[in-house]
Amino acid sequence: MILFGESALRKAPTEFMAHYHNERNHQGLNNVLICPEPEHAGREGEVHRRERLGGLLTYYYRKAA
């Protein structure tokens, strides 16, 4: 990653921590999320994608009905 300026340097760890705690499956927790977002608990419907850090981190989810 190439970071330009202090704001980019501060945003990168914030985005990574949000991905780590809310969007990343954890093997030590039987592949569940630490703090799942309730509106992303759907099992049917269209798959949506959220990118963080310019696509370096990607999260796929379905919206709850």
PDB file of N, CA, C and O in Angstrom:
ATOM      1  N   MET A   1       0.839  -1.172   0.000  1.00  0.00           N
ATOM      2  CA  MET A   1       0.000   0.000   0.000  1.00  0.00           C
ATOM      3  C   MET A   1       0.881   1.231   0.000  1.00  0.00           C
ATOM      4  O   MET A   1       1.913   1.286   0.669  1.00  0.00           O
ATOM      5  N   ILE A   2       0.457   2.193  -0.750  1.00  0.00           N
ATOM      6  CA  ILE A   2       1.130   3.484  -0.763  1.00  0.00           C
ATOM      7  C   ILE A   2       0.149   4.485  -0.170  1.00  0.00           C
ATOM      8  O   ILE A   2      -0.937   4.696  -0.709  1.00  0.00           O
ATOM      9  N   LEU A   3       0.529   5.085   0.917  1.00  0.00           N
ATOM     10  CA  LEU A   3      -0.344   6.025   1.623  1.00  0.00           C
ATOM     11  C   LEU A   3       0.154   7.441   1.400  1.00  0.00           C
ATOM     12  O   LEU A   3       1.333   7.736   1.601  1.00  0.00           O
ATOM     13  N   PHE A   4      -0.746   8.309   0.987  1.00  0.00           N
ATOM     14  CA  PHE A   4      -0.405   9.703   0.750  1.00  0.00           C
ATOM     15  C   PHE A   4      -1.044  10.558   1.828  1.00  0.00           C
ATOM     16  O   PHE A   4      -2.263  10.722   1.846  1.00  0.00           O
ATOM     17  N   GLY A   5      -0.263  11.087   2.699  1.00  0.00           N
ATOM     18  CA  GLY A   5      -0.743  12.011   3.708  1.00  0.00           C
ATOM     19  C   GLY A   5      -1.132  11.332   5.013  1.00  0.00           C
ATOM     20  O   GLY A   5      -1.297  10.115   5.091  1.00  0.00           O
ATOM     21  N   GLU A   6      -1.269  12.156   6.014  1.00  0.00           N
ATOM     22  CA  GLU A   6      -1.593  11.674   7.354  1.00  0.00           C
ATOM     23  C   GLU A   6      -3.000  11.090   7.435  1.00  0.00           C
ATOM     24  O   GLU A   6      -3.224  10.126   8.167  1.00  0.00           O
ATOM     25  N   SER A   7      -3.943  11.655   6.700  1.00  0.00           N
ATOM     26  CA  SER A   7      -5.314  11.141   6.762  1.00  0.00           C
ATOM     27  C   SER A   7      -5.388   9.706   6.232  1.00  0.00           C
ATOM     28  O   SER A   7      -6.109   8.881   6.792  1.00  0.00           O
ATOM     29  N   ALA A   8      -4.661   9.404   5.175  1.00  0.00           N
ATOM     30  CA  ALA A   8      -4.633   8.040   4.645  1.00  0.00           C
ATOM     31  C   ALA A   8      -3.954   7.093   5.627  1.00  0.00           C
ATOM     32  O   ALA A   8      -4.371   5.945   5.780  1.00  0.00           O
ATOM     33  N   LEU A   9      -2.916   7.573   6.286  1.00  0.00           N
ATOM     34  CA  LEU A   9      -2.208   6.764   7.277  1.00  0.00           C
ATOM     35  C   LEU A   9      -3.107   6.446   8.468  1.00  0.00           C
ATOM     36  O   LEU A   9      -3.002   5.362   9.042  1.00  0.00           O
ATOM     37  N   ARG A  10      -3.974   7.354   8.844  1.00  0.00           N
ATOM     38  CA  ARG A  10      -4.899   7.113   9.955  1.00  0.00           C
ATOM     39  C   ARG A  10      -6.102   6.264   9.526  1.00  0.00           C
ATOM     40  O   ARG A  10      -6.634   5.498  10.330  1.00  0.00           O
ATOM     41  N   LYS A  11      -6.528   6.391   8.283  1.00  0.00           N
ATOM     42  CA  LYS A  11      -7.700   5.661   7.803  1.00  0.00           C
ATOM     43  C   LYS A  11      -7.414   4.167   7.635  1.00  0.00           C
ATOM     44  O   LYS A  11      -8.293   3.345   7.897  1.00  0.00           O
ATOM     45  N   ALA A  12      -6.218   3.803   7.207  1.00  0.00           N
ATOM     46  CA  ALA A  12      -5.889   2.401   6.932  1.00  0.00           C
ATOM     47  C   ALA A  12      -6.097   1.498   8.151  1.00  0.00           C
ATOM     48  O   ALA A  12      -6.786   0.486   8.022  1.00  0.00           O
ATOM     49  N   PRO A  13      -5.539   1.808   9.328  1.00  0.00           N
ATOM     50  CA  PRO A  13      -5.782   0.917  10.475  1.00  0.00           C
ATOM     51  C   PRO A  13      -7.242   0.906  10.924  1.00  0.00           C
ATOM     52  O   PRO A  13      -7.738  -0.121  11.388  1.00  0.00           O
ATOM     53  N   THR A  14      -7.930   2.032  10.792  1.00  0.00           N
ATOM     54  CA  THR A  14      -9.344   2.095  11.163  1.00  0.00           C
ATOM     55  C   THR A  14     -10.179   1.181  10.267  1.00  0.00           C
ATOM     56  O   THR A  14     -11.039   0.449  10.756  1.00  0.00           O
ATOM     57  N   GLU A  15      -9.929   1.221   8.972  1.00  0.00           N
ATOM     58  CA  GLU A  15     -10.646   0.360   8.035  1.00  0.00           C
ATOM     59  C   GLU A  15     -10.323  -1.111   8.292  1.00  0.00           C
ATOM     60  O   GLU A  15     -11.216  -1.956   8.243  1.00  0.00           O
ATOM     61  N   PHE A  16      -9.054  -1.423   8.565  1.00  0.00           N
ATOM     62  CA  PHE A  16      -8.678  -2.808   8.825  1.00  0.00           C
ATOM     63  C   PHE A  16      -9.357  -3.319  10.093  1.00  0.00           C
ATOM     64  O   PHE A  16      -9.851  -4.446  10.106  1.00  0.00           O
ATOM     65  N   MET A  17      -9.393  -2.523  11.148  1.00  0.00           N
ATOM     66  CA  MET A  17     -10.025  -2.956  12.398  1.00  0.00           C
ATOM     67  C   MET A  17     -11.525  -3.170  12.202  1.00  0.00           C
ATOM     68  O   MET A  17     -12.084  -4.115  12.759  1.00  0.00           O
ATOM     69  N   ALA A  18     -12.180  -2.324  11.433  1.00  0.00           N
ATOM     70  CA  ALA A  18     -13.610  -2.510  11.154  1.00  0.00           C
ATOM     71  C   ALA A  18     -13.824  -3.825  10.399  1.00  0.00           C
ATOM     72  O   ALA A  18     -14.763  -4.562  10.698  1.00  0.00           O
ATOM     73  N   HIS A  19     -12.967  -4.118   9.434  1.00  0.00           N
ATOM     74  CA  HIS A  19     -13.074  -5.378   8.696  1.00  0.00           C
ATOM     75  C   HIS A  19     -12.796  -6.568   9.616  1.00  0.00           C
ATOM     76  O   HIS A  19     -13.508  -7.571   9.567  1.00  0.00           O
ATOM     77  N   TYR A  20     -11.781  -6.459  10.440  1.00  0.00           N
ATOM     78  CA  TYR A  20     -11.378  -7.562  11.323  1.00  0.00           C
ATOM     79  C   TYR A  20     -12.486  -7.925  12.307  1.00  0.00           C
ATOM     80  O   TYR A  20     -12.762  -9.106  12.516  1.00  0.00           O
ATOM     81  N   HIS A  21     -13.115  -6.935  12.906  1.00  0.00           N
ATOM     82  CA  HIS A  21     -14.119  -7.195  13.936  1.00  0.00           C
ATOM     83  C   HIS A  21     -15.525  -7.440  13.384  1.00  0.00           C
ATOM     84  O   HIS A  21     -16.294  -8.175  14.003  1.00  0.00           O
ATOM     85  N   ASN A  22     -15.879  -6.859  12.259  1.00  0.00           N
ATOM     86  CA  ASN A  22     -17.259  -6.943  11.771  1.00  0.00           C
ATOM     87  C   ASN A  22     -17.456  -7.814  10.537  1.00  0.00           C
ATOM     88  O   ASN A  22     -18.583  -8.231  10.271  1.00  0.00           O
ATOM     89  N   GLU A  23     -16.411  -8.103   9.778  1.00  0.00           N
ATOM     90  CA  GLU A  23     -16.602  -8.749   8.489  1.00  0.00           C
ATOM     91  C   GLU A  23     -15.762 -10.002   8.266  1.00  0.00           C
ATOM     92  O   GLU A  23     -16.026 -10.739   7.316  1.00  0.00           O
ATOM     93  N   ARG A  24     -14.788 -10.266   9.080  1.00  0.00           N
ATOM     94  CA  ARG A  24     -13.875 -11.378   8.850  1.00  0.00           C
ATOM     95  C   ARG A  24     -14.281 -12.592   9.669  1.00  0.00           C
ATOM     96  O   ARG A  24     -14.516 -12.476  10.872  1.00  0.00           O
ATOM     97  N   ASN A  25     -14.367 -13.773   9.025  1.00  0.00           N
ATOM     98  CA  ASN A  25     -14.640 -15.015   9.750  1.00  0.00           C
ATOM     99  C   ASN A  25     -13.415 -15.399  10.569  1.00  0.00           C
ATOM    100  O   ASN A  25     -12.283 -15.247  10.110  1.00  0.00           O
ATOM    101  N   HIS A  26     -13.641 -15.897  11.781  1.00  0.00           N
ATOM    102  CA  HIS A  26     -12.541 -16.259  12.677  1.00  0.00           C
ATOM    103  C   HIS A  26     -12.561 -17.756  12.937  1.00  0.00           C
ATOM    104  O   HIS A  26     -13.540 -18.282  13.467  1.00  0.00           O
ATOM    105  N   GLN A  27     -11.483 -18.447  12.567  1.00  0.00           N
ATOM    106  CA  GLN A  27     -11.423 -19.894  12.720  1.00  0.00           C
ATOM    107  C   GLN A  27     -11.513 -20.314  14.180  1.00  0.00           C
ATOM    108  O   GLN A  27     -12.102 -21.355  14.473  1.00  0.00           O
ATOM    109  N   GLY A  28     -10.958 -19.553  15.093  1.00  0.00           N
ATOM    110  CA  GLY A  28     -11.019 -19.883  16.511  1.00  0.00           C
ATOM    111  C   GLY A  28     -12.425 -19.798  17.087  1.00  0.00           C
ATOM    112  O   GLY A  28     -12.679 -20.309  18.178  1.00  0.00           O
ATOM    113  N   LEU A  29     -13.337 -19.158  16.369  1.00  0.00           N
ATOM    114  CA  LEU A  29     -14.730 -19.014  16.802  1.00  0.00           C
ATOM    115  C   LEU A  29     -15.664 -19.806  15.883  1.00  0.00           C
ATOM    116  O   LEU A  29     -16.811 -19.412  15.671  1.00  0.00           O
ATOM    117  N   ASN A  30     -15.175 -20.914  15.342  1.00  0.00           N
ATOM    118  CA  ASN A  30     -15.949 -21.758  14.415  1.00  0.00           C
ATOM    119  C   ASN A  30     -16.422 -20.985  13.187  1.00  0.00           C
ATOM    120  O   ASN A  30     -17.553 -21.157  12.733  1.00  0.00           O
ATOM    121  N   ASN A  31     -15.555 -20.141  12.660  1.00  0.00           N
ATOM    122  CA  ASN A  31     -15.809 -19.355  11.441  1.00  0.00           C
ATOM    123  C   ASN A  31     -17.016 -18.436  11.545  1.00  0.00           C
ATOM    124  O   ASN A  31     -17.745 -18.261  10.568  1.00  0.00           O
ATOM    125  N   VAL A  32     -17.235 -17.854  12.702  1.00  0.00           N
ATOM    126  CA  VAL A  32     -18.287 -16.850  12.852  1.00  0.00           C
ATOM    127  C   VAL A  32     -17.634 -15.482  13.020  1.00  0.00           C
ATOM    128  O   VAL A  32     -16.433 -15.383  13.270  1.00  0.00           O
ATOM    129  N   LEU A  33     -18.432 -14.436  12.882  1.00  0.00           N
ATOM    130  CA  LEU A  33     -17.944 -13.074  13.027  1.00  0.00           C
ATOM    131  C   LEU A  33     -17.941 -12.663  14.496  1.00  0.00           C
ATOM    132  O   LEU A  33     -18.780 -13.129  15.268  1.00  0.00           O
ATOM    133  N   ILE A  34     -17.017 -11.806  14.888  1.00  0.00           N
ATOM    134  CA  ILE A  34     -16.950 -11.331  16.269  1.00  0.00           C
ATOM    135  C   ILE A  34     -18.160 -10.452  16.582  1.00  0.00           C
ATOM    136  O   ILE A  34     -18.869 -10.702  17.557  1.00  0.00           O
ATOM    137  N   CYS A  35     -18.401  -9.434  15.771  1.00  0.00           N
ATOM    138  CA  CYS A  35     -19.517  -8.495  15.951  1.00  0.00           C
ATOM    139  C   CYS A  35     -20.295  -8.390  14.642  1.00  0.00           C
ATOM    140  O   CYS A  35     -20.142  -7.402  13.924  1.00  0.00           O
ATOM    141  N   PRO A  36     -21.122  -9.375  14.314  1.00  0.00           N
ATOM    142  CA  PRO A  36     -21.828  -9.321  13.029  1.00  0.00           C
ATOM    143  C   PRO A  36     -22.851  -8.186  12.987  1.00  0.00           C
ATOM    144  O   PRO A  36     -23.454  -7.838  14.003  1.00  0.00           O
ATOM    145  N   GLU A  37     -23.033  -7.628  11.819  1.00  0.00           N
ATOM    146  CA  GLU A  37     -24.043  -6.595  11.625  1.00  0.00           C
ATOM    147  C   GLU A  37     -25.379  -7.286  11.386  1.00  0.00           C
ATOM    148  O   GLU A  37     -25.474  -8.109  10.475  1.00  0.00           O
ATOM    149  N   PRO A  38     -26.420  -6.983  12.171  1.00  0.00           N
ATOM    150  CA  PRO A  38     -27.692  -7.698  12.065  1.00  0.00           C
ATOM    151  C   PRO A  38     -28.357  -7.576  10.695  1.00  0.00           C
ATOM    152  O   PRO A  38     -29.068  -8.490  10.277  1.00  0.00           O
ATOM    153  N   GLU A  39     -28.141  -6.470   9.993  1.00  0.00           N
ATOM    154  CA  GLU A  39     -28.781  -6.310   8.691  1.00  0.00           C
ATOM    155  C   GLU A  39     -28.115  -7.146   7.599  1.00  0.00           C
ATOM    156  O   GLU A  39     -28.586  -7.162   6.461  1.00  0.00           O
ATOM    157  N   HIS A  40     -27.020  -7.842   7.934  1.00  0.00           N
ATOM    158  CA  HIS A  40     -26.335  -8.702   6.966  1.00  0.00           C
ATOM    159  C   HIS A  40     -26.503 -10.177   7.329  1.00  0.00           C
ATOM    160  O   HIS A  40     -25.610 -10.985   7.072  1.00  0.00           O
ATOM    161  N   ALA A  41     -27.621 -10.525   7.913  1.00  0.00           N
ATOM    162  CA  ALA A  41     -27.836 -11.894   8.386  1.00  0.00           C
ATOM    163  C   ALA A  41     -28.689 -12.725   7.441  1.00  0.00           C
ATOM    164  O   ALA A  41     -29.084 -13.837   7.793  1.00  0.00           O
ATOM    165  N   GLY A  42     -28.978 -12.224   6.274  1.00  0.00           N
ATOM    166  CA  GLY A  42     -29.838 -12.945   5.345  1.00  0.00           C
ATOM    167  C   GLY A  42     -29.155 -14.149   4.717  1.00  0.00           C
ATOM    168  O   GLY A  42     -27.932 -14.182   4.576  1.00  0.00           O
ATOM    169  N   ARG A  43     -29.955 -15.132   4.345  1.00  0.00           N
ATOM    170  CA  ARG A  43     -29.421 -16.326   3.690  1.00  0.00           C
ATOM    171  C   ARG A  43     -29.921 -16.444   2.253  1.00  0.00           C
ATOM    172  O   ARG A  43     -29.471 -17.311   1.505  1.00  0.00           O
ATOM    173  N   GLU A  44     -30.844 -15.579   1.873  1.00  0.00           N
ATOM    174  CA  GLU A  44     -31.394 -15.596   0.518  1.00  0.00           C
ATOM    175  C   GLU A  44     -31.335 -14.188  -0.046  1.00  0.00           C
ATOM    176  O   GLU A  44     -31.301 -13.204   0.693  1.00  0.00           O
ATOM    177  N   GLY A  45     -31.324 -14.112  -1.366  1.00  0.00           N
ATOM    178  CA  GLY A  45     -31.341 -12.812  -2.022  1.00  0.00           C
ATOM    179  C   GLY A  45     -30.030 -12.508  -2.718  1.00  0.00           C
ATOM    180  O   GLY A  45     -29.133 -13.345  -2.815  1.00  0.00           O
ATOM    181  N   GLU A  46     -29.955 -11.294  -3.190  1.00  0.00           N
ATOM    182  CA  GLU A  46     -28.802 -10.845  -3.958  1.00  0.00           C
ATOM    183  C   GLU A  46     -27.568 -10.685  -3.063  1.00  0.00           C
ATOM    184  O   GLU A  46     -27.671 -10.208  -1.933  1.00  0.00           O
ATOM    185  N   VAL A  47     -26.424 -11.080  -3.570  1.00  0.00           N
ATOM    186  CA  VAL A  47     -25.160 -10.947  -2.837  1.00  0.00           C
ATOM    187  C   VAL A  47     -24.594  -9.565  -3.111  1.00  0.00           C
ATOM    188  O   VAL A  47     -24.506  -9.137  -4.262  1.00  0.00           O
ATOM    189  N   HIS A  48     -24.210  -8.867  -2.040  1.00  0.00           N
ATOM    190  CA  HIS A  48     -23.608  -7.543  -2.133  1.00  0.00           C
ATOM    191  C   HIS A  48     -22.141  -7.642  -1.735  1.00  0.00           C
ATOM    192  O   HIS A  48     -21.733  -8.566  -1.031  1.00  0.00           O
ATOM    193  N   ARG A  49     -21.364  -6.682  -2.194  1.00  0.00           N
ATOM    194  CA  ARG A  49     -19.937  -6.686  -1.901  1.00  0.00           C
ATOM    195  C   ARG A  49     -19.521  -5.334  -1.347  1.00  0.00           C
ATOM    196  O   ARG A  49     -19.920  -4.292  -1.868  1.00  0.00           O
ATOM    197  N   ARG A  50     -18.721  -5.351  -0.294  1.00  0.00           N
ATOM    198  CA  ARG A  50     -18.173  -4.121   0.282  1.00  0.00           C
ATOM    199  C   ARG A  50     -16.659  -4.211   0.197  1.00  0.00           C
ATOM    200  O   ARG A  50     -16.055  -5.197   0.619  1.00  0.00           O
ATOM    201  N   GLU A  51     -16.058  -3.172  -0.354  1.00  0.00           N
ATOM    202  CA  GLU A  51     -14.608  -3.103  -0.442  1.00  0.00           C
ATOM    203  C   GLU A  51     -14.075  -2.118   0.582  1.00  0.00           C
ATOM    204  O   GLU A  51     -14.693  -1.093   0.868  1.00  0.00           O
ATOM    205  N   ARG A  52     -12.937  -2.446   1.117  1.00  0.00           N
ATOM    206  CA  ARG A  52     -12.222  -1.538   2.010  1.00  0.00           C
ATOM    207  C   ARG A  52     -10.783  -1.439   1.521  1.00  0.00           C
ATOM    208  O   ARG A  52     -10.250  -2.388   0.946  1.00  0.00           O
ATOM    209  N   LEU A  53     -10.172  -0.319   1.744  1.00  0.00           N
ATOM    210  CA  LEU A  53      -8.782  -0.070   1.366  1.00  0.00           C
ATOM    211  C   LEU A  53      -8.556  -0.321  -0.125  1.00  0.00           C
ATOM    212  O   LEU A  53      -7.603  -0.994  -0.517  1.00  0.00           O
ATOM    213  N   GLY A  54      -9.436   0.222  -0.936  1.00  0.00           N
ATOM    214  CA  GLY A  54      -9.278   0.135  -2.374  1.00  0.00           C
ATOM    215  C   GLY A  54      -9.409  -1.264  -2.943  1.00  0.00           C
ATOM    216  O   GLY A  54      -8.830  -1.562  -3.987  1.00  0.00           O
ATOM    217  N   GLY A  55     -10.159  -2.126  -2.275  1.00  0.00           N
ATOM    218  CA  GLY A  55     -10.361  -3.486  -2.759  1.00  0.00           C
ATOM    219  C   GLY A  55      -9.414  -4.499  -2.143  1.00  0.00           C
ATOM    220  O   GLY A  55      -9.517  -5.689  -2.442  1.00  0.00           O
ATOM    221  N   LEU A  56      -8.505  -4.068  -1.300  1.00  0.00           N
ATOM    222  CA  LEU A  56      -7.583  -4.992  -0.636  1.00  0.00           C
ATOM    223  C   LEU A  56      -8.342  -5.930   0.293  1.00  0.00           C
ATOM    224  O   LEU A  56      -8.009  -7.110   0.400  1.00  0.00           O
ATOM    225  N   LEU A  57      -9.362  -5.403   0.966  1.00  0.00           N
ATOM    226  CA  LEU A  57     -10.231  -6.202   1.827  1.00  0.00           C
ATOM    227  C   LEU A  57     -11.625  -6.213   1.206  1.00  0.00           C
ATOM    228  O   LEU A  57     -12.152  -5.161   0.844  1.00  0.00           O
ATOM    229  N   THR A  58     -12.217  -7.382   1.082  1.00  0.00           N
ATOM    230  CA  THR A  58     -13.530  -7.512   0.469  1.00  0.00           C
ATOM    231  C   THR A  58     -14.435  -8.332   1.370  1.00  0.00           C
ATOM    232  O   THR A  58     -14.008  -9.329   1.953  1.00  0.00           O
ATOM    233  N   TYR A  59     -15.695  -7.906   1.482  1.00  0.00           N
ATOM    234  CA  TYR A  59     -16.683  -8.579   2.316  1.00  0.00           C
ATOM    235  C   TYR A  59     -17.938  -8.798   1.482  1.00  0.00           C
ATOM    236  O   TYR A  59     -18.486  -7.852   0.915  1.00  0.00           O
ATOM    237  N   TYR A  60     -18.390 -10.038   1.408  1.00  0.00           N
ATOM    238  CA  TYR A  60     -19.604 -10.386   0.686  1.00  0.00           C
ATOM    239  C   TYR A  60     -20.704 -10.702   1.693  1.00  0.00           C
ATOM    240  O   TYR A  60     -20.457 -11.380   2.691  1.00  0.00           O
ATOM    241  N   TYR A  61     -21.920 -10.216   1.437  1.00  0.00           N
ATOM    242  CA  TYR A  61     -23.020 -10.424   2.369  1.00  0.00           C
ATOM    243  C   TYR A  61     -24.346 -10.392   1.638  1.00  0.00           C
ATOM    244  O   TYR A  61     -24.441  -9.933   0.499  1.00  0.00           O
ATOM    245  N   ARG A  62     -25.368 -10.890   2.315  1.00  0.00           N
ATOM    246  CA  ARG A  62     -26.753 -10.801   1.827  1.00  0.00           C
ATOM    247  C   ARG A  62     -27.531  -9.998   2.853  1.00  0.00           C
ATOM    248  O   ARG A  62     -27.365 -10.192   4.057  1.00  0.00           O
ATOM    249  N   LYS A  63     -28.367  -9.109   2.385  1.00  0.00           N
ATOM    250  CA  LYS A  63     -29.185  -8.304   3.289  1.00  0.00           C
ATOM    251  C   LYS A  63     -30.295  -9.143   3.891  1.00  0.00           C
ATOM    252  O   LYS A  63     -30.889  -9.983   3.215  1.00  0.00           O
ATOM    253  N   ALA A  64     -30.574  -8.909   5.174  1.00  0.00           N
ATOM    254  CA  ALA A  64     -31.658  -9.622   5.851  1.00  0.00           C
ATOM    255  C   ALA A  64     -32.994  -9.131   5.317  1.00  0.00           C
ATOM    256  O   ALA A  64     -33.127  -7.980   4.900  1.00  0.00           O
ATOM    257  N   ALA A  65     -33.970 -10.009   5.336  1.00  0.00           N
ATOM    258  CA  ALA A  65     -35.302  -9.654   4.833  1.00  0.00           C
ATOM    259  C   ALA A  65     -36.056  -8.792   5.801  1.00  0.00           C
ATOM    260  O   ALA A  65     -37.193  -8.406   5.528  1.00  0.00           O
TER     261      ALA A  65
END
